[in-house]
Amino acid sequence: MKVTLARHGGLAAAIHLRRPPTVVDTDALPDSAAAELAGLVAAAVPGTAGEEGAGPGRARDAMSYTVTVEEGGRSTELTQSDTTMSPEFAALLSWLEKHSAAQ
């Protein structure tokens, strides 16, 4: 599974425009980390344990995040913002940011 995180908007938009998306491939992770990521993705996908946020928020400087999950020839895109983020999406986002900083 390959998971890509892209950031959009917010006060730091100029910084993030120059920064490439974060990409995490479970093939490059230890088994425990790959299993943890798979669980977080499953929880964040609407219609499973997690539910998608209520739609784009109307905060002027809010960041929005797009997580693209590619697995088995399928691609799933999850998009949420600082103002509408579900707890499950927040946990996935935090994990991706923490592990991309470690790479």
N, CA, C and O atoms as CSV, one atom per row, in Angstrom:
chain,resi,resn,atom,element,x,y,z
A,1,MET,N,N,0.852,-1.170,0.000
A,1,MET,CA,C,0.000,0.000,0.000
A,1,MET,C,C,0.899,1.234,0.000
A,1,MET,O,O,1.913,1.294,0.695
A,2,LYS,N,N,0.494,2.207,-0.798
A,2,LYS,CA,C,1.208,3.483,-0.848
A,2,LYS,C,C,0.238,4.572,-0.418
A,2,LYS,O,O,-0.876,4.661,-0.933
A,3,VAL,N,N,0.669,5.405,0.536
A,3,VAL,CA,C,-0.167,6.473,1.064
A,3,VAL,C,C,0.537,7.802,0.809
A,3,VAL,O,O,1.702,7.976,1.167
A,4,THR,N,N,-0.183,8.741,0.185
A,4,THR,CA,C,0.369,10.055,-0.150
A,4,THR,C,C,-0.435,11.121,0.566
A,4,THR,O,O,-1.665,11.098,0.545
A,5,LEU,N,N,0.262,12.058,1.202
A,5,LEU,CA,C,-0.374,13.177,1.895
A,5,LEU,C,C,0.010,14.477,1.212
A,5,LEU,O,O,1.192,14.795,1.087
A,6,ALA,N,N,-0.997,15.233,0.767
A,6,ALA,CA,C,-0.781,16.564,0.186
A,6,ALA,C,C,-1.485,17.581,1.074
A,6,ALA,O,O,-2.588,17.338,1.565
A,7,ARG,N,N,-0.834,18.721,1.273
A,7,ARG,CA,C,-1.388,19.803,2.088
A,7,ARG,C,C,-1.749,20.973,1.187
A,7,ARG,O,O,-1.054,21.252,0.210
A,8,HIS,N,N,-2.847,21.660,1.521
A,8,HIS,CA,C,-3.309,22.774,0.698
A,8,HIS,C,C,-3.749,23.930,1.583
A,8,HIS,O,O,-4.340,23.715,2.641
A,9,GLY,N,N,-3.461,25.160,1.152
A,9,GLY,CA,C,-3.979,26.356,1.800
A,9,GLY,C,C,-3.352,26.678,3.131
A,9,GLY,O,O,-2.259,26.207,3.446
A,10,GLY,N,N,-4.043,27.481,3.913
A,10,GLY,CA,C,-3.584,27.884,5.229
A,10,GLY,C,C,-2.564,28.998,5.182
A,10,GLY,O,O,-2.153,29.439,4.109
A,11,LEU,N,N,-2.160,29.448,6.360
A,11,LEU,CA,C,-1.176,30.524,6.460
A,11,LEU,C,C,0.156,30.137,5.845
A,11,LEU,O,O,0.872,30.986,5.313
A,12,ALA,N,N,0.487,28.868,5.915
A,12,ALA,CA,C,1.784,28.410,5.420
A,12,ALA,C,C,1.697,27.898,3.987
A,12,ALA,O,O,2.521,27.080,3.579
A,13,ALA,N,N,0.730,28.355,3.224
A,13,ALA,CA,C,0.518,27.855,1.865
A,13,ALA,C,C,1.766,27.981,1.005
A,13,ALA,O,O,2.088,27.062,0.252
A,14,ALA,N,N,2.463,29.087,1.100
A,14,ALA,CA,C,3.665,29.285,0.281
A,14,ALA,C,C,4.729,28.244,0.607
A,14,ALA,O,O,5.448,27.792,-0.284
A,15,ILE,N,N,4.832,27.869,1.854
A,15,ILE,CA,C,5.814,26.851,2.260
A,15,ILE,C,C,5.413,25.498,1.696
A,15,ILE,O,O,6.249,24.773,1.156
A,16,HIS,N,N,4.147,25.162,1.819
A,16,HIS,CA,C,3.681,23.848,1.376
A,16,HIS,C,C,3.643,23.715,-0.135
A,16,HIS,O,O,3.719,22.598,-0.648
A,17,LEU,N,N,3.529,24.816,-0.866
A,17,LEU,CA,C,3.544,24.739,-2.326
A,17,LEU,C,C,4.894,24.250,-2.827
A,17,LEU,O,O,4.977,23.575,-3.853
A,18,ARG,N,N,5.939,24.590,-2.107
A,18,ARG,CA,C,7.285,24.178,-2.521
A,18,ARG,C,C,7.656,22.798,-1.994
A,18,ARG,O,O,8.667,22.227,-2.406
A,19,ARG,N,N,6.864,22.269,-1.108
A,19,ARG,CA,C,7.160,20.999,-0.478
A,19,ARG,C,C,6.419,19.882,-1.209
A,19,ARG,O,O,5.207,19.975,-1.405
A,20,PRO,N,N,7.120,18.839,-1.609
A,20,PRO,CA,C,6.433,17.745,-2.307
A,20,PRO,C,C,5.518,16.987,-1.344
A,20,PRO,O,O,5.714,17.048,-0.130
A,21,PRO,N,N,4.534,16.284,-1.868
A,21,PRO,CA,C,3.665,15.485,-0.999
A,21,PRO,C,C,4.484,14.446,-0.229
A,21,PRO,O,O,5.536,14.001,-0.687
A,22,THR,N,N,3.985,14.075,0.931
A,22,THR,CA,C,4.583,13.015,1.733
A,22,THR,C,C,4.110,11.682,1.173
A,22,THR,O,O,2.913,11.495,0.952
A,23,VAL,N,N,5.029,10.758,0.941
A,23,VAL,CA,C,4.675,9.434,0.423
A,23,VAL,C,C,5.239,8.374,1.370
A,23,VAL,O,O,6.428,8.379,1.688
A,24,VAL,N,N,4.372,7.470,1.812
A,24,VAL,CA,C,4.784,6.358,2.662
A,24,VAL,C,C,4.354,5.072,1.972
A,24,VAL,O,O,3.181,4.896,1.642
A,25,ASP,N,N,5.311,4.179,1.759
A,25,ASP,CA,C,5.042,2.884,1.132
A,25,ASP,C,C,5.203,1.811,2.206
A,25,ASP,O,O,6.263,1.706,2.823
A,26,THR,N,N,4.168,1.023,2.429
A,26,THR,CA,C,4.237,0.019,3.488
A,26,THR,C,C,5.297,-1.046,3.217
A,26,THR,O,O,5.755,-1.709,4.147
A,27,ASP,N,N,5.692,-1.217,1.960
A,27,ASP,CA,C,6.751,-2.174,1.648
A,27,ASP,C,C,8.084,-1.761,2.267
A,27,ASP,O,O,8.952,-2.605,2.489
A,28,ALA,N,N,8.251,-0.468,2.547
A,28,ALA,CA,C,9.501,0.048,3.113
A,28,ALA,C,C,9.442,0.165,4.636
A,28,ALA,O,O,10.397,0.630,5.258
A,29,LEU,N,N,8.326,-0.255,5.240
A,29,LEU,CA,C,8.149,-0.129,6.686
A,29,LEU,C,C,8.317,-1.473,7.382
A,29,LEU,O,O,8.104,-2.520,6.771
A,30,PRO,N,N,8.698,-1.450,8.663
A,30,PRO,CA,C,8.648,-2.685,9.446
A,30,PRO,C,C,7.192,-3.183,9.506
A,30,PRO,O,O,6.257,-2.392,9.386
A,31,ASP,N,N,7.014,-4.480,9.691
A,31,ASP,CA,C,5.671,-5.064,9.692
A,31,ASP,C,C,4.730,-4.386,10.683
A,31,ASP,O,O,3.561,-4.165,10.370
A,32,SER,N,N,5.226,-4.052,11.876
A,32,SER,CA,C,4.359,-3.443,12.887
A,32,SER,C,C,3.888,-2.055,12.453
A,32,SER,O,O,2.728,-1.703,12.670
A,33,ALA,N,N,4.765,-1.271,11.848
A,33,ALA,CA,C,4.401,0.066,11.379
A,33,ALA,C,C,3.441,-0.031,10.193
A,33,ALA,O,O,2.507,0.764,10.086
A,34,ALA,N,N,3.662,-0.992,9.309
A,34,ALA,CA,C,2.772,-1.179,8.161
A,34,ALA,C,C,1.369,-1.568,8.628
A,34,ALA,O,O,0.374,-1.090,8.083
A,35,ALA,N,N,1.292,-2.433,9.632
A,35,ALA,CA,C,-0.010,-2.843,10.177
A,35,ALA,C,C,-0.703,-1.663,10.868
A,35,ALA,O,O,-1.917,-1.497,10.753
A,36,GLU,N,N,0.075,-0.849,11.585
A,36,GLU,CA,C,-0.495,0.320,12.252
A,36,GLU,C,C,-1.060,1.296,11.222
A,36,GLU,O,O,-2.164,1.811,11.397
A,37,LEU,N,N,-0.317,1.549,10.159
A,37,LEU,CA,C,-0.781,2.451,9.103
A,37,LEU,C,C,-2.044,1.899,8.442
A,37,LEU,O,O,-2.989,2.648,8.193
A,38,ALA,N,N,-2.067,0.617,8.161
A,38,ALA,CA,C,-3.251,0.004,7.536
A,38,ALA,C,C,-4.484,0.174,8.421
A,38,ALA,O,O,-5.576,0.443,7.920
A,39,GLY,N,N,-4.316,0.021,9.724
A,39,GLY,CA,C,-5.430,0.209,10.650
A,39,GLY,C,C,-5.925,1.643,10.682
A,39,GLY,O,O,-7.130,1.888,10.732
A,40,LEU,N,N,-4.991,2.598,10.654
A,40,LEU,CA,C,-5.362,4.009,10.654
A,40,LEU,C,C,-6.096,4.391,9.373
A,40,LEU,O,O,-7.069,5.144,9.407
A,41,VAL,N,N,-5.623,3.866,8.245
A,41,VAL,CA,C,-6.287,4.126,6.960
A,41,VAL,C,C,-7.702,3.555,6.984
A,41,VAL,O,O,-8.650,4.233,6.588
A,42,ALA,N,N,-7.847,2.322,7.444
A,42,ALA,CA,C,-9.166,1.685,7.481
A,42,ALA,C,C,-10.137,2.482,8.355
A,42,ALA,O,O,-11.311,2.617,8.011
A,43,ALA,N,N,-9.661,3.001,9.465
A,43,ALA,CA,C,-10.518,3.774,10.364
A,43,ALA,C,C,-10.924,5.111,9.750
A,43,ALA,O,O,-12.019,5.606,10.015
A,44,ALA,N,N,-10.051,5.699,8.931
A,44,ALA,CA,C,-10.308,7.027,8.368
A,44,ALA,C,C,-11.190,7.005,7.123
A,44,ALA,O,O,-11.734,8.041,6.738
A,45,VAL,N,N,-11.341,5.850,6.492
A,45,VAL,CA,C,-12.143,5.755,5.270
A,45,VAL,C,C,-13.626,5.845,5.630
A,45,VAL,O,O,-14.098,5.073,6.465
A,46,PRO,N,N,-14.374,6.776,5.017
A,46,PRO,CA,C,-15.805,6.904,5.304
A,46,PRO,C,C,-16.538,5.588,5.054
A,46,PRO,O,O,-16.226,4.855,4.116
A,47,GLY,N,N,-17.501,5.310,5.899
A,47,GLY,CA,C,-18.283,4.093,5.741
A,47,GLY,C,C,-17.677,2.903,6.458
A,47,GLY,O,O,-18.281,1.831,6.510
A,48,THR,N,N,-16.452,3.091,7.027
A,48,THR,CA,C,-15.879,2.035,7.862
A,48,THR,C,C,-15.995,2.527,9.295
A,48,THR,O,O,-17.033,3.071,9.673
A,49,ALA,N,N,-14.975,2.352,10.084
A,49,ALA,CA,C,-15.020,2.797,11.477
A,49,ALA,C,C,-15.055,4.316,11.567
A,49,ALA,O,O,-15.633,4.869,12.502
A,50,GLY,N,N,-14.438,4.998,10.598
A,50,GLY,CA,C,-14.398,6.458,10.633
A,50,GLY,C,C,-15.467,7.044,9.734
A,50,GLY,O,O,-16.042,6.348,8.898
A,51,GLU,N,N,-15.721,8.292,9.909
A,51,GLU,CA,C,-16.661,9.002,9.039
A,51,GLU,C,C,-15.990,10.260,8.533
A,51,GLU,O,O,-15.258,10.921,9.269
A,52,GLU,N,N,-16.235,10.589,7.288
A,52,GLU,CA,C,-15.655,11.779,6.681
A,52,GLU,C,C,-16.245,13.019,7.337
A,52,GLU,O,O,-17.389,13.017,7.790
A,53,GLY,N,N,-15.443,14.079,7.379
A,53,GLY,CA,C,-15.897,15.347,7.947
A,53,GLY,C,C,-17.089,15.892,7.173
A,53,GLY,O,O,-17.466,15.352,6.134
A,54,ALA,N,N,-17.667,16.950,7.681
A,54,ALA,CA,C,-18.892,17.496,7.123
A,54,ALA,C,C,-18.684,18.273,5.831
A,54,ALA,O,O,-19.636,18.861,5.317
A,55,GLY,N,N,-17.506,18.293,5.307
A,55,GLY,CA,C,-17.234,19.030,4.080
A,55,GLY,C,C,-16.259,20.143,4.370
A,55,GLY,O,O,-15.844,20.315,5.517
A,56,PRO,N,N,-15.882,20.904,3.361
A,56,PRO,CA,C,-14.896,21.948,3.570
A,56,PRO,C,C,-15.403,23.003,4.539
A,56,PRO,O,O,-16.540,23.465,4.454
A,57,GLY,N,N,-14.531,23.363,5.451
A,57,GLY,CA,C,-14.892,24.389,6.415
A,57,GLY,C,C,-14.710,25.772,5.819
A,57,GLY,O,O,-14.104,25.928,4.759
A,58,ARG,N,N,-15.226,26.750,6.491
A,58,ARG,CA,C,-15.154,28.115,5.992
A,58,ARG,C,C,-14.228,28.954,6.847
A,58,ARG,O,O,-14.533,30.112,7.132
A,59,ALA,N,N,-13.122,28.405,7.256
A,59,ALA,CA,C,-12.129,29.174,7.995
A,59,ALA,C,C,-11.134,29.746,6.993
A,59,ALA,O,O,-10.610,29.019,6.148
A,60,ARG,N,N,-10.882,31.000,7.082
A,60,ARG,CA,C,-10.075,31.712,6.096
A,60,ARG,C,C,-8.679,31.107,5.923
A,60,ARG,O,O,-8.211,30.966,4.793
A,61,ASP,N,N,-8.019,30.754,6.996
A,61,ASP,CA,C,-6.640,30.268,6.903
A,61,ASP,C,C,-6.508,28.791,7.228
A,61,ASP,O,O,-5.426,28.339,7.603
A,62,ALA,N,N,-7.577,28.038,7.095
A,62,ALA,CA,C,-7.538,26.615,7.416
A,62,ALA,C,C,-6.757,25.842,6.356
A,62,ALA,O,O,-6.815,26.146,5.165
A,63,MET,N,N,-6.041,24.854,6.820
A,63,MET,CA,C,-5.354,23.935,5.920
A,63,MET,C,C,-6.337,22.836,5.531
A,63,MET,O,O,-7.225,22.484,6.306
A,64,SER,N,N,-6.171,22.303,4.334
A,64,SER,CA,C,-6.892,21.099,3.948
A,64,SER,C,C,-5.857,20.048,3.574
A,64,SER,O,O,-4.734,20.366,3.182
A,65,TYR,N,N,-6.257,18.808,3.703
A,65,TYR,CA,C,-5.338,17.689,3.518
A,65,TYR,C,C,-5.995,16.652,2.615
A,65,TYR,O,O,-7.174,16.336,2.772
A,66,THR,N,N,-5.229,16.131,1.679
A,66,THR,CA,C,-5.703,15.058,0.817
A,66,THR,C,C,-4.779,13.867,1.019
A,66,THR,O,O,-3.571,13.954,0.799
A,67,VAL,N,N,-5.366,12.756,1.441
A,67,VAL,CA,C,-4.627,11.508,1.605
A,67,VAL,C,C,-5.106,10.574,0.501
A,67,VAL,O,O,-6.296,10.281,0.393
A,68,THR,N,N,-4.171,10.115,-0.309
A,68,THR,CA,C,-4.482,9.180,-1.381
A,68,THR,C,C,-3.886,7.828,-1.014
A,68,THR,O,O,-2.693,7.720,-0.730
A,69,VAL,N,N,-4.728,6.800,-1.022
A,69,VAL,CA,C,-4.306,5.446,-0.677
A,69,VAL,C,C,-4.385,4.590,-1.926
A,69,VAL,O,O,-5.451,4.445,-2.524
A,70,GLU,N,N,-3.249,4.023,-2.317
A,70,GLU,CA,C,-3.199,3.143,-3.487
A,70,GLU,C,C,-2.878,1.732,-3.017
A,70,GLU,O,O,-1.861,1.482,-2.370
A,71,GLU,N,N,-3.779,0.818,-3.364
A,71,GLU,CA,C,-3.583,-0.569,-2.950
A,71,GLU,C,C,-4.336,-1.493,-3.888
A,71,GLU,O,O,-5.503,-1.259,-4.201
A,72,GLY,N,N,-3.666,-2.536,-4.329
A,72,GLY,CA,C,-4.310,-3.530,-5.178
A,72,GLY,C,C,-4.931,-2.962,-6.446
A,72,GLY,O,O,-5.985,-3.427,-6.879
A,73,GLY,N,N,-4.289,-1.961,-7.046
A,73,GLY,CA,C,-4.799,-1.375,-8.268
A,73,GLY,C,C,-5.934,-0.383,-8.071
A,73,GLY,O,O,-6.452,0.168,-9.043
A,74,ARG,N,N,-6.332,-0.149,-6.807
A,74,ARG,CA,C,-7.389,0.824,-6.517
A,74,ARG,C,C,-6.800,2.040,-5.833
A,74,ARG,O,O,-5.771,1.953,-5.162
A,75,SER,N,N,-7.452,3.162,-6.007
A,75,SER,CA,C,-7.016,4.399,-5.381
A,75,SER,C,C,-8.206,5.023,-4.644
A,75,SER,O,O,-9.292,5.166,-5.206
A,76,THR,N,N,-7.986,5.389,-3.390
A,76,THR,CA,C,-9.005,6.034,-2.574
A,76,THR,C,C,-8.469,7.377,-2.124
A,76,THR,O,O,-7.338,7.468,-1.646
A,77,GLU,N,N,-9.270,8.421,-2.273
A,77,GLU,CA,C,-8.847,9.763,-1.882
A,77,GLU,C,C,-9.703,10.256,-0.724
A,77,GLU,O,O,-10.932,10.233,-0.792
A,78,LEU,N,N,-9.042,10.701,0.336
A,78,LEU,CA,C,-9.707,11.256,1.514
A,78,LEU,C,C,-9.297,12.713,1.633
A,78,LEU,O,O,-8.105,13.019,1.613
A,79,THR,N,N,-10.257,13.613,1.755
A,79,THR,CA,C,-9.946,15.032,1.885
A,79,THR,C,C,-10.696,15.605,3.067
A,79,THR,O,O,-11.914,15.462,3.171
A,80,GLN,N,N,-9.965,16.255,3.959
A,80,GLN,CA,C,-10.565,16.926,5.098
A,80,GLN,C,C,-9.765,18.182,5.408
A,80,GLN,O,O,-8.669,18.380,4.884
A,81,SER,N,N,-10.328,19.031,6.270
A,81,SER,CA,C,-9.662,20.285,6.607
A,81,SER,C,C,-9.507,20.411,8.109
A,81,SER,O,O,-10.042,19.610,8.875
A,82,ASP,N,N,-8.762,21.433,8.518
A,82,ASP,CA,C,-8.569,21.683,9.945
A,82,ASP,C,C,-9.901,21.857,10.668
A,82,ASP,O,O,-10.025,21.490,11.836
A,83,THR,N,N,-10.890,22.408,9.986
A,83,THR,CA,C,-12.159,22.728,10.644
A,83,THR,C,C,-13.162,21.586,10.659
A,83,THR,O,O,-14.121,21.626,11.429
A,84,THR,N,N,-12.968,20.570,9.828
A,84,THR,CA,C,-13.951,19.480,9.734
A,84,THR,C,C,-13.339,18.103,9.903
A,84,THR,O,O,-13.969,17.101,9.565
A,85,MET,N,N,-12.133,18.038,10.416
A,85,MET,CA,C,-11.396,16.782,10.472
A,85,MET,C,C,-11.970,15.823,11.523
A,85,MET,O,O,-12.188,16.197,12.675
A,86,SER,N,N,-12.205,14.586,11.096
A,86,SER,CA,C,-12.654,13.558,12.035
A,86,SER,C,C,-11.476,13.135,12.908
A,86,SER,O,O,-10.324,13.309,12.511
A,87,PRO,N,N,-11.747,12.585,14.083
A,87,PRO,CA,C,-10.653,12.096,14.935
A,87,PRO,C,C,-9.820,11.006,14.248
A,87,PRO,O,O,-8.607,10.927,14.444
A,88,GLU,N,N,-10.476,10.174,13.448
A,88,GLU,CA,C,-9.760,9.096,12.751
A,88,GLU,C,C,-8.817,9.659,11.693
A,88,GLU,O,O,-7.691,9.185,11.544
A,89,PHE,N,N,-9.280,10.676,10.955
A,89,PHE,CA,C,-8.432,11.308,9.951
A,89,PHE,C,C,-7.276,12.024,10.638
A,89,PHE,O,O,-6.146,11.989,10.150
A,90,ALA,N,N,-7.551,12.676,11.773
A,90,ALA,CA,C,-6.502,13.371,12.529
A,90,ALA,C,C,-5.417,12.405,12.986
A,90,ALA,O,O,-4.232,12.736,12.946
A,91,ALA,N,N,-5.814,11.219,13.418
A,91,ALA,CA,C,-4.838,10.214,13.851
A,91,ALA,C,C,-3.971,9.768,12.675
A,91,ALA,O,O,-2.759,9.612,12.826
A,92,LEU,N,N,-4.577,9.562,11.512
A,92,LEU,CA,C,-3.834,9.182,10.304
A,92,LEU,C,C,-2.876,10.298,9.897
A,92,LEU,O,O,-1.712,10.039,9.591
A,93,LEU,N,N,-3.360,11.529,9.893
A,93,LEU,CA,C,-2.535,12.679,9.542
A,93,LEU,C,C,-1.332,12.795,10.473
A,93,LEU,O,O,-0.206,12.999,10.020
A,94,SER,N,N,-1.573,12.664,11.760
A,94,SER,CA,C,-0.496,12.747,12.751
A,94,SER,C,C,0.556,11.658,12.518
A,94,SER,O,O,1.758,11.919,12.587
A,95,TRP,N,N,0.093,10.442,12.242
A,95,TRP,CA,C,1.007,9.329,11.986
A,95,TRP,C,C,1.860,9.610,10.757
A,95,TRP,O,O,3.075,9.417,10.785
A,96,LEU,N,N,1.227,10.065,9.681
A,96,LEU,CA,C,1.965,10.347,8.442
A,96,LEU,C,C,2.984,11.456,8.651
A,96,LEU,O,O,4.111,11.357,8.164
A,97,GLU,N,N,2.608,12.510,9.366
A,97,GLU,CA,C,3.543,13.609,9.602
A,97,GLU,C,C,4.713,13.164,10.471
A,97,GLU,O,O,5.859,13.536,10.220
A,98,LYS,N,N,4.420,12.376,11.483
A,98,LYS,CA,C,5.484,11.870,12.380
A,98,LYS,C,C,6.444,10.958,11.624
A,98,LYS,O,O,7.660,11.085,11.773
A,99,HIS,N,N,5.927,10.061,10.832
A,99,HIS,CA,C,6.794,9.103,10.141
A,99,HIS,C,C,7.509,9.718,8.942
A,99,HIS,O,O,8.588,9.254,8.572
A,100,SER,N,N,6.934,10.749,8.328
A,100,SER,CA,C,7.663,11.403,7.226
A,100,SER,C,C,8.813,12.219,7.770
A,100,SER,O,O,9.833,12.357,7.095
A,101,ALA,N,N,8.684,12.768,8.976
A,101,ALA,CA,C,9.773,13.524,9.593
A,101,ALA,C,C,10.926,12.603,9.966
A,101,ALA,O,O,12.081,13.027,9.990
A,102,ALA,N,N,10.613,11.343,10.258
A,102,ALA,CA,C,11.635,10.387,10.656
A,102,ALA,C,C,12.417,9.839,9.456
A,102,ALA,O,O,13.502,9.283,9.627
A,103,GLN,N,N,11.872,9.994,8.248
A,103,GLN,CA,C,12.533,9.439,7.058
A,103,GLN,C,C,13.648,10.325,6.563
A,103,GLN,O,O,14.300,10.001,5.571
